[in-house]
Amino acid sequence: MATEVDTWSSAPKADGVFSFEDNLAQANCPYTVDDELLNEAEVNENWTPQEKALHDARLKAKAKRRLRKSSRNSTSESFSESGETSGGDPNSPKGKIIVSDRKSRAGKGRGLPKKGGAGGKGVWGAAGMVYEDEEPDMRDPNYDESSQGDTVYATVVPEIDEKELEKMVNPIVQEYFEHGDTKEVQMLLKGLNLGSHKYEFSSLAVSLSLEGKASHRELTSRLLSDLSGKMLSQSEMARAFDKILKELPDLILDTPEAPQMLGQFVARAIADHVLPMSFLDFYKGKVDCEHARVALDRAEVLLTMKREMVRLDNVWGVGGGLRPVKHLVREMNLLLKEYLVSGDVSEAEHCLRDLEVPHFHHELVYEVVVMVLESKGDTASHMMIKLLQSFWKTGLITVDQMNRGFHRVYDELPEINLDVPHAHSIMETFVDLCFKEGVITKKLQEACPARGRKRFVSEGDGGVIKS
């Protein structure tokens, strides 16, 4: 055993292994030989006392750093290749490097576990630690209001600005003129936060209908009646009509008949209980605008005439497609008779547009040709050609409607010939004039039936052919 100890002590030291005696010698001798020689060489020079003191302090600090570095490396480098220490028990846990040890191996700190053994990634805290309830801080960047207590979620719709109101309402009203469903309009309005501008929806709807057709005005009156009491009160409706009365000078620029139409709207609204009965009484003697007085007078006249009726349902007439065929035929006959008397093409065109039956314009062409066949003289023929030419150029009567009207006359010409003996000759002359004026096509002209077959044998001639 003693031989082994001597052999171990006298054996050459391996590279990187330091003995305890070497460490002790370095601790007792803070300066190495090289440092001392360098210090003597530098001191022999002509330095000032301050420079000498500064140089000595640097050398001492450098020596201390070397000493600390050697003491740190002695711990990690004192292990042999087998992992055993030079003087300790090889079976001791302190002689092994534990990878999971939380103590710092960099030589920094006090050698205590990080965070006292608590905390770190994936760690809730030290064993036995009890966390108390903390009040949430609203100033905390991670503060979540939705996770605090009972949360109620509600959809907040911002109130529509007055400038955006017209952009939002205009498409709704235009679509309503197409489908005519008041419930859909109510559903769309509920999704909008009109706020204090709710009454302006009625005024915008009336203003848009004034520029449209009679059927649009009828739909608007029905819409106001359905919205009254559900979404708009009588006071809000009265406020809307008051705004329209003030805007009449501007509306009349685009719609000259705006005062009369607005009077009909007011009368219909009062009859439908959309406006209070005292609406007209409020304006008596207080209106300075001439157009507003015309509208109020029109409403008062209609209410006086229809006082015994509960509703003014026919103030706008019935929609074009909803009218019976006999009524439309009667209206077109009246239109043509008035035209033959007055000769006003624009008035006839206006009346035909008001009927709102473009799919039924072939009836007008049929009535025109029949009137020409039944008339006496050429005056009616030339006037009707002028009328058809005007309707053809403006596109009010299409090619299909024109052809359909003439073909109807062609098919009924034998029956018409019973009442009008010269119907064939009159028809041929009228068709040729229409073709010359560009009213009908060449194909339609050629489709005109020829004159009736000439009688060659008389019933009382005994079968003799006449020369």
Disulfide bonds with the S-S distance in Angstrom:
none
